[in-house]
Amino acid sequence: MQKMNITESIEEIVRADGRYDRDAYYFVRDGLDFTIKMLKKDSRGTGRHVSGQELLEGLRRFALDQFGPMAKTVLTYWGVSRCEDFGEIVFHMVDKGILGKTEQDTPEDFKGGYDFDEVFVKPYQPPTRTRSHRPAKSAEAGGARYRSVRSRTSGAKKLSGGSN
């Protein structure tokens, strides 16, 4: 039997299980490379196996690096909406010989990794501001922010906040 290349293998996976877009598989493969480099920088990755939790962290960082505030949107478009989906993709690739695993590796390693909204959406939302509860000033007391100003043309009035 002839060994398939990665493209043929991914195409076969997508035909057999269409839950995830083919790009999700390439993303996970590239994300693994990113994770290995990341771990080497931290001097924990030299020549050793990457755990499911380490891969999840690497995929999180890789998605933010590649897609920024669009990370969750892109992943969702590919059918990936939770960490368990990454596990499914990884183990499809393991079954095809694209990725390797140890005896201890299981799809459960990817359960409960992180919430996609927390890691892909929340960092890009503006901080919540607390409103001061100052009593509103009445116009009669001279506290109106905008005042009526005569227009230069005709007798119409316009609102002005000051320097017009």
C-alpha positions as YAML, in Angstrom:
chain: A
units: angstrom
residues:
- id: 1
  name: MET
  ca: [0.00, 0.00, 0.00]
- id: 2
  name: GLN
  ca: [1.31, 3.42, -0.96]
- id: 3
  name: LYS
  ca: [1.67, 5.92, 1.86]
- id: 4
  name: MET
  ca: [-0.58, 8.98, 1.36]
- id: 5
  name: ASN
  ca: [0.74, 12.49, 1.69]
- id: 6
  name: ILE
  ca: [-0.77, 14.89, 4.20]
- id: 7
  name: THR
  ca: [-3.08, 16.50, 1.63]
- id: 8
  name: GLU
  ca: [-4.54, 13.17, 0.52]
- id: 9
  name: SER
  ca: [-4.90, 12.04, 4.11]
- id: 10
  name: ILE
  ca: [-6.75, 15.19, 5.14]
- id: 11
  name: GLU
  ca: [-9.03, 14.96, 2.11]
- id: 12
  name: GLU
  ca: [-9.88, 11.39, 3.09]
- id: 13
  name: ILE
  ca: [-10.61, 12.44, 6.69]
- id: 14
  name: VAL
  ca: [-12.88, 15.29, 5.52]
- id: 15
  name: ARG
  ca: [-14.78, 12.94, 3.19]
- id: 16
  name: ALA
  ca: [-15.28, 10.41, 5.99]
- id: 17
  name: ASP
  ca: [-16.15, 12.94, 8.72]
- id: 18
  name: GLY
  ca: [-17.24, 16.33, 7.43]
- id: 19
  name: ARG
  ca: [-17.65, 18.04, 10.80]
- id: 20
  name: TYR
  ca: [-14.47, 20.07, 10.36]
- id: 21
  name: ASP
  ca: [-13.21, 22.06, 7.40]
- id: 22
  name: ARG
  ca: [-9.93, 20.88, 5.88]
- id: 23
  name: ASP
  ca: [-8.32, 24.16, 6.94]
- id: 24
  name: ALA
  ca: [-8.89, 23.20, 10.58]
- id: 25
  name: TYR
  ca: [-6.61, 20.18, 10.05]
- id: 26
  name: TYR
  ca: [-3.87, 22.31, 8.49]
- id: 27
  name: PHE
  ca: [-4.28, 24.81, 11.32]
- id: 28
  name: VAL
  ca: [-3.77, 22.08, 13.94]
- id: 29
  name: ARG
  ca: [-0.71, 20.78, 12.08]
- id: 30
  name: ASP
  ca: [0.81, 24.27, 11.84]
- id: 31
  name: GLY
  ca: [-0.27, 24.96, 15.43]
- id: 32
  name: LEU
  ca: [1.67, 21.91, 16.59]
- id: 33
  name: ASP
  ca: [4.80, 23.29, 14.92]
- id: 34
  name: PHE
  ca: [4.11, 26.66, 16.58]
- id: 35
  name: THR
  ca: [3.69, 24.92, 19.96]
- id: 36
  name: ILE
  ca: [6.95, 23.00, 19.61]
- id: 37
  name: LYS
  ca: [8.81, 26.25, 18.84]
- id: 38
  name: MET
  ca: [7.04, 27.96, 21.74]
- id: 39
  name: LEU
  ca: [8.07, 25.20, 24.14]
- id: 40
  name: LYS
  ca: [11.67, 25.30, 22.89]
- id: 41
  name: LYS
  ca: [11.77, 29.03, 23.65]
- id: 42
  name: ASP
  ca: [10.63, 28.21, 27.16]
- id: 43
  name: SER
  ca: [13.36, 25.50, 27.20]
- id: 44
  name: ARG
  ca: [10.80, 22.81, 28.05]
- id: 45
  name: GLY
  ca: [10.30, 21.43, 24.56]
- id: 46
  name: THR
  ca: [13.62, 20.00, 23.48]
- id: 47
  name: GLY
  ca: [12.96, 16.65, 21.85]
- id: 48
  name: ARG
  ca: [9.93, 15.60, 23.85]
- id: 49
  name: HIS
  ca: [6.28, 14.82, 23.27]
- id: 50
  name: VAL
  ca: [3.71, 17.63, 23.42]
- id: 51
  name: SER
  ca: [0.79, 16.92, 25.76]
- id: 52
  name: GLY
  ca: [-2.83, 17.67, 24.90]
- id: 53
  name: GLN
  ca: [-2.95, 20.58, 27.33]
- id: 54
  name: GLU
  ca: [0.30, 22.04, 25.95]
- id: 55
  name: LEU
  ca: [-1.08, 21.73, 22.43]
- id: 56
  name: LEU
  ca: [-4.30, 23.48, 23.46]
- id: 57
  name: GLU
  ca: [-2.30, 26.39, 24.85]
- id: 58
  name: GLY
  ca: [-0.19, 26.51, 21.70]
- id: 59
  name: LEU
  ca: [-3.30, 26.42, 19.49]
- id: 60
  name: ARG
  ca: [-4.83, 29.25, 21.54]
- id: 61
  name: ARG
  ca: [-1.73, 31.40, 21.09]
- id: 62
  name: PHE
  ca: [-1.40, 30.45, 17.43]
- id: 63
  name: ALA
  ca: [-5.05, 31.35, 16.70]
- id: 64
  name: LEU
  ca: [-4.65, 34.74, 18.37]
- id: 65
  name: ASP
  ca: [-1.38, 35.29, 16.51]
- id: 66
  name: GLN
  ca: [-2.85, 34.35, 13.14]
- id: 67
  name: PHE
  ca: [-6.38, 35.76, 13.39]
- id: 68
  name: GLY
  ca: [-6.47, 38.22, 16.30]
- id: 69
  name: PRO
  ca: [-10.03, 39.27, 17.12]
- id: 70
  name: MET
  ca: [-11.36, 37.04, 14.32]
- id: 71
  name: ALA
  ca: [-9.96, 33.83, 15.89]
- id: 72
  name: LYS
  ca: [-13.25, 32.53, 17.26]
- id: 73
  name: THR
  ca: [-15.09, 33.42, 14.04]
- id: 74
  name: VAL
  ca: [-12.57, 31.57, 11.87]
- id: 75
  name: LEU
  ca: [-12.47, 28.51, 14.12]
- id: 76
  name: THR
  ca: [-16.28, 28.39, 14.30]
- id: 77
  name: TYR
  ca: [-16.47, 28.63, 10.51]
- id: 78
  name: TRP
  ca: [-14.21, 25.55, 10.38]
- id: 79
  name: GLY
  ca: [-16.51, 23.71, 12.81]
- id: 80
  name: VAL
  ca: [-14.24, 24.14, 15.84]
- id: 81
  name: SER
  ca: [-16.10, 25.64, 18.79]
- id: 82
  name: ARG
  ca: [-14.56, 23.93, 21.82]
- id: 83
  name: CYS
  ca: [-11.31, 22.29, 22.88]
- id: 84
  name: GLU
  ca: [-12.76, 18.81, 22.38]
- id: 85
  name: ASP
  ca: [-13.00, 19.60, 18.66]
- id: 86
  name: PHE
  ca: [-9.24, 20.07, 18.57]
- id: 87
  name: GLY
  ca: [-8.91, 16.65, 20.21]
- id: 88
  name: GLU
  ca: [-11.13, 15.07, 17.55]
- id: 89
  name: ILE
  ca: [-9.03, 16.63, 14.80]
- id: 90
  name: VAL
  ca: [-5.78, 15.50, 16.44]
- id: 91
  name: PHE
  ca: [-6.96, 11.92, 16.79]
- id: 92
  name: HIS
  ca: [-8.26, 11.81, 13.20]
- id: 93
  name: MET
  ca: [-4.76, 12.84, 12.17]
- id: 94
  name: VAL
  ca: [-3.21, 10.24, 14.48]
- id: 95
  name: ASP
  ca: [-5.39, 7.54, 12.90]
- id: 96
  name: LYS
  ca: [-4.06, 8.55, 9.46]
- id: 97
  name: GLY
  ca: [-0.45, 8.61, 10.61]
- id: 98
  name: ILE
  ca: [-0.08, 12.37, 10.21]
- id: 99
  name: LEU
  ca: [0.56, 12.87, 13.93]
- id: 100
  name: GLY
  ca: [1.97, 10.54, 16.56]
- id: 101
  name: LYS
  ca: [0.83, 9.78, 20.09]
- id: 102
  name: THR
  ca: [1.94, 7.99, 23.21]
- id: 103
  name: GLU
  ca: [0.01, 5.27, 25.03]
- id: 104
  name: GLN
  ca: [-1.10, 7.87, 27.57]
- id: 105
  name: ASP
  ca: [-2.61, 10.26, 24.99]
- id: 106
  name: THR
  ca: [-6.41, 10.21, 24.69]
- id: 107
  name: PRO
  ca: [-9.09, 12.50, 23.28]
- id: 108
  name: GLU
  ca: [-10.08, 13.25, 26.89]
- id: 109
  name: ASP
  ca: [-6.82, 15.23, 27.24]
- id: 110
  name: PHE
  ca: [-8.61, 18.01, 25.35]
- id: 111
  name: LYS
  ca: [-11.71, 18.19, 27.55]
- id: 112
  name: GLY
  ca: [-12.33, 21.34, 29.55]
- id: 113
  name: GLY
  ca: [-9.31, 23.20, 28.21]
- id: 114
  name: TYR
  ca: [-10.73, 26.71, 27.94]
- id: 115
  name: ASP
  ca: [-13.86, 28.59, 27.00]
- id: 116
  name: PHE
  ca: [-13.60, 30.05, 23.49]
- id: 117
  name: ASP
  ca: [-15.41, 33.27, 24.44]
- id: 118
  name: GLU
  ca: [-13.02, 33.84, 27.36]
- id: 119
  name: VAL
  ca: [-9.83, 33.38, 25.34]
- id: 120
  name: PHE
  ca: [-10.78, 34.56, 21.84]
- id: 121
  name: VAL
  ca: [-13.45, 37.22, 22.38]
- id: 122
  name: LYS
  ca: [-13.03, 38.77, 25.83]
- id: 123
  name: PRO
  ca: [-9.45, 40.06, 25.29]
- id: 124
  name: TYR
  ca: [-10.73, 42.25, 22.44]
- id: 125
  name: GLN
  ca: [-13.77, 43.68, 24.19]
- id: 126
  name: PRO
  ca: [-13.49, 47.17, 25.62]
- id: 127
  name: PRO
  ca: [-13.18, 47.27, 29.38]
- id: 128
  name: THR
  ca: [-16.43, 47.73, 31.20]
- id: 129
  name: ARG
  ca: [-16.78, 51.20, 32.60]
- id: 130
  name: THR
  ca: [-18.56, 51.95, 35.80]
- id: 131
  name: ARG
  ca: [-20.96, 54.81, 35.47]
- id: 132
  name: SER
  ca: [-20.95, 57.51, 38.06]
- id: 133
  name: HIS
  ca: [-24.34, 58.13, 39.51]
- id: 134
  name: ARG
  ca: [-24.29, 61.91, 39.55]
- id: 135
  name: PRO
  ca: [-27.67, 63.58, 39.79]
- id: 136
  name: ALA
  ca: [-28.67, 65.16, 36.50]
- id: 137
  name: LYS
  ca: [-28.53, 68.94, 36.47]
- id: 138
  name: SER
  ca: [-31.64, 70.69, 35.37]
- id: 139
  name: ALA
  ca: [-31.65, 73.18, 32.52]
- id: 140
  name: GLU
  ca: [-33.32, 75.72, 34.76]
- id: 141
  name: ALA
  ca: [-30.43, 75.57, 37.21]
- id: 142
  name: GLY
  ca: [-28.02, 76.50, 34.44]
- id: 143
  name: GLY
  ca: [-26.58, 72.99, 34.22]
- id: 144
  name: ALA
  ca: [-27.62, 72.15, 30.65]
- id: 145
  name: ARG
  ca: [-24.69, 70.83, 28.68]
- id: 146
  name: TYR
  ca: [-26.01, 72.14, 25.38]
- id: 147
  name: ARG
  ca: [-27.55, 75.52, 24.89]
- id: 148
  name: SER
  ca: [-29.67, 76.96, 22.17]
- id: 149
  name: VAL
  ca: [-27.71, 79.21, 19.83]
- id: 150
  name: ARG
  ca: [-29.07, 81.50, 17.11]
- id: 151
  name: SER
  ca: [-28.09, 80.38, 13.64]
- id: 152
  name: ARG
  ca: [-26.36, 82.91, 11.40]
- id: 153
  name: THR
  ca: [-28.93, 82.24, 8.73]
- id: 154
  name: SER
  ca: [-32.63, 82.77, 9.22]
- id: 155
  name: GLY
  ca: [-34.23, 82.64, 12.62]
- id: 156
  name: ALA
  ca: [-33.50, 78.92, 13.19]
- id: 157
  name: LYS
  ca: [-31.80, 77.71, 16.33]
- id: 158
  name: LYS
  ca: [-29.21, 74.95, 16.61]
- id: 159
  name: LEU
  ca: [-27.77, 73.08, 19.55]
- id: 160
  name: SER
  ca: [-24.23, 73.87, 20.53]
- id: 161
  name: GLY
  ca: [-21.89, 72.31, 22.99]
- id: 162
  name: GLY
  ca: [-19.75, 75.38, 23.02]
- id: 163
  name: SER
  ca: [-17.42, 76.51, 20.25]
- id: 164
  name: ASN
  ca: [-19.22, 76.42, 16.89]
...
